[in-house]
Amino acid sequence: MESLERVLGEVLAHLGNRATAQERVSYHVAESYTLKEEPVQYGSLRLQETDLYGAEFRALPPAEHMVLTAWIETEAQRELAPAENGLVYVRLGRRRGSLHVHPNLAKTRHVLLRTHGPRVEPGLLVLREQGFRIFTRRQLRAELSAHAKGAGVAAWQASADRDDDEHIYALFKTKADDSSQGLAWNIGEVMKQIETFESDVRQRPVENLGRISPNPRLLPLRDLLKARLTP
């Protein structure tokens, strides 16, 4: 009985320990089945089995794989983003006061470009490195001068403001994702899925954003696939 009591005590202590592998499994099982959703059909699209940054690791589930929808204003930005040494930058705000960045931004794995129209560019961009780099607009101009010497970028640089050091941007290193070539998206459904995702209190941006807002928006790959246009 003493041995049984000891074993049961150890089991209870383990189950009550929030820092165990069992607790992680329990959390993800609960999250996965809280909402009853039909599986998303993605046809001939090949979803990678291994992680983008390490073939020895399993790829994130599409529900946890974050996609950044980044606003592009110029043709130069559209041409720069999918290049082999591509760059995508998004506005975060102004340096004056506090700057709040949603933690989902650091989880970005892919980027979807959207612009006036409204419309979204076909396919996806994949990040060449995890995370992003922070620049003031003045620093960003210097970075683009060093790494993206296109005429369109030079025109963007020519529009310097006196408050360049006040504007803060996140810079992502990107390139075209060959596996997503030919994919087309329904812009209305993309925005609907973003708004649905942001309705979760845990996923809301810092402020309420309208559909035409140039601010960065995020959604899981699983939800983006619901906006895929099929041939």
C-alpha positions in Angstrom: 0.0 0.0 0.0 2.9 2.3 0.8 4.3 1.7 -2.7 0.9 2.2 -4.3 0.5 5.4 -2.4 3.9 6.7 -3.5 3.2 5.9 -7.2 -0.2 7.5 -7.1 1.3 10.6 -5.5 4.0 10.8 -8.2 1.3 10.4 -10.9 -0.8 13.2 -9.4 2.3 15.5 -9.0 3.1 14.8 -12.7 -0.4 15.6 -13.9 -0.4 18.8 -11.8 2.9 20.0 -13.2 2.3 22.6 -15.9 5.8 22.2 -17.3 5.6 18.7 -18.6 5.4 17.3 -22.1 2.0 15.8 -21.2 0.7 19.3 -20.4 1.8 20.5 -23.9 0.0 17.6 -25.5 -3.1 18.2 -23.4 -3.1 21.9 -24.4 -2.8 21.2 -28.1 -5.4 18.5 -28.1 -7.8 20.8 -26.3 -7.1 23.7 -28.7 -7.5 21.4 -31.7 -11.0 20.2 -30.7 -12.4 23.3 -29.1 -13.9 24.4 -32.5 -15.4 21.7 -34.7 -14.2 22.6 -38.2 -14.4 20.7 -41.5 -11.0 19.9 -42.9 -9.7 22.4 -45.5 -9.3 20.9 -48.9 -6.2 22.1 -50.8 -6.3 19.9 -53.9 -3.0 19.6 -55.7 -1.2 22.1 -53.5 1.8 20.4 -51.8 2.2 21.2 -48.1 5.7 20.7 -46.9 6.1 17.8 -44.4 9.4 19.2 -42.9 10.1 22.5 -41.2 11.2 25.5 -43.4 14.3 26.0 -41.3 15.3 22.4 -40.5 14.6 19.2 -42.4 15.0 17.2 -39.2 11.9 18.8 -37.7 8.3 18.3 -38.6 6.5 21.2 -40.3 4.1 23.3 -38.2 0.4 22.4 -38.6 -1.3 24.9 -41.1 -3.4 26.2 -38.1 -0.2 27.4 -36.4 1.7 28.5 -39.6 1.3 32.3 -39.7 0.9 34.2 -43.0 1.6 37.9 -43.1 -0.5 40.0 -45.5 1.7 42.9 -46.4 0.5 46.1 -48.1 2.5 47.1 -51.2 2.2 50.6 -52.6 4.5 50.6 -55.6 5.6 48.3 -58.5 9.1 48.4 -57.1 7.9 46.7 -53.9 6.1 44.0 -55.9 9.2 43.3 -58.0 11.6 43.3 -55.0 9.6 40.9 -52.7 9.9 37.7 -54.7 13.5 38.1 -55.8 16.1 35.6 -54.7 17.3 38.2 -52.2 13.9 39.8 -51.8 12.7 42.1 -49.1 9.2 43.0 -47.7 8.7 45.9 -45.3 5.6 46.8 -43.3 4.8 49.8 -41.3 4.6 49.3 -37.5 3.9 52.9 -36.3 5.7 55.9 -34.9 8.5 55.9 -32.4 7.0 58.6 -30.3 5.4 57.0 -27.2 5.0 53.2 -27.0 5.1 50.7 -29.9 3.2 47.5 -29.5 4.0 44.6 -31.8 1.6 41.6 -31.8 3.5 38.3 -31.0 2.0 36.6 -34.1 4.2 38.9 -36.3 7.3 37.1 -35.2 5.7 33.8 -36.1 5.4 34.7 -39.7 6.5 31.9 -42.1 4.9 33.1 -45.4 3.9 36.5 -46.9 0.9 37.4 -49.1 1.1 40.7 -50.9 -2.0 42.9 -51.2 -2.5 46.3 -52.8 -5.0 48.8 -54.2 -8.0 47.5 -56.1 -8.3 45.7 -53.7 -6.3 42.7 -54.9 -3.7 40.2 -53.7 -0.8 38.9 -55.7 -0.9 35.2 -56.7 1.3 32.7 -54.9 3.2 33.2 -51.6 6.5 34.4 -50.5 8.6 32.4 -48.0 10.9 33.9 -45.4 14.6 33.4 -45.9 15.2 33.7 -42.2 13.0 33.6 -39.1 11.7 36.8 -37.6 12.2 40.4 -38.8 14.5 43.4 -38.4 13.4 46.8 -37.1 14.3 50.0 -38.9 13.4 53.6 -38.8 12.4 54.9 -42.3 15.8 56.6 -42.6 17.6 53.3 -41.8 15.2 51.5 -44.2 16.2 53.8 -47.1 19.8 53.1 -46.4 19.1 49.3 -46.4 17.2 49.5 -49.6 20.0 51.6 -51.2 22.5 48.9 -50.3 20.5 45.8 -51.3 17.8 46.9 -53.8 19.1 49.4 -56.3 16.0 49.5 -58.6 14.7 52.7 -60.2 11.4 52.3 -58.4 13.1 52.0 -55.1 15.2 55.1 -55.9 11.9 57.0 -56.5 10.6 55.8 -53.1 13.8 57.0 -51.5 13.3 60.5 -53.1 10.2 61.1 -51.1 12.1 61.6 -47.8 10.3 63.3 -45.0 11.7 65.4 -42.2 10.3 63.0 -39.6 12.0 59.9 -41.2 13.4 58.9 -37.8 9.9 58.7 -36.3 8.5 56.0 -38.6 9.2 52.4 -37.7 9.2 49.5 -40.1 9.6 45.7 -39.9 11.8 44.3 -42.7 11.4 40.6 -43.7 13.8 38.7 -45.9 11.8 36.9 -48.6 11.8 35.0 -51.8 9.2 33.4 -54.0 7.8 30.1 -52.8 8.0 27.8 -55.8 5.5 25.4 -54.4 2.8 28.1 -54.4 3.2 29.3 -58.0 -0.1 29.6 -59.8 -2.1 29.9 -56.7 -4.8 32.6 -56.9 -6.7 34.0 -54.0 -10.2 35.5 -53.5 -9.5 38.9 -51.9 -12.9 39.2 -50.4 -12.5 35.8 -48.7 -9.0 36.6 -47.6 -10.2 39.7 -45.8 -13.2 37.8 -44.3 -10.8 35.1 -42.9 -8.5 37.8 -41.5 -11.4 39.5 -39.7 -12.7 36.2 -38.4 -9.3 35.3 -37.1 -8.9 38.7 -35.5 -12.3 38.3 -33.7 -10.5 35.9 -31.3 -9.4 38.2 -28.4 -6.0 36.5 -28.4 -5.4 37.4 -32.0 -6.7 40.9 -32.2 -4.3 43.6 -33.5 -3.4 46.5 -31.3 -6.2 48.7 -32.8 -9.2 48.0 -35.0 -8.2 47.9 -38.6 -10.4 48.5 -41.6 -10.2 46.5 -44.9 -8.3 49.2 -46.6 -5.7 49.6 -43.8 -2.1 49.3 -45.0 -1.1 47.9 -41.6 0.2 44.3 -41.5 -2.5 41.7 -41.0 -2.0 38.0 -40.1 -3.9 34.7 -40.4 -3.0 31.0 -40.3 -2.2 29.2 -43.5 -5.2 26.9 -42.8 -7.5 29.9 -43.0 -5.8 31.4 -46.0 -6.4 28.1 -47.9 -10.1 28.7 -47.5 -9.7 31.7 -49.8 -7.9 29.7 -52.6 -9.4 30.0 -56.0 -9.6 26.6 -57.8 -9.2 26.4 -61.5 
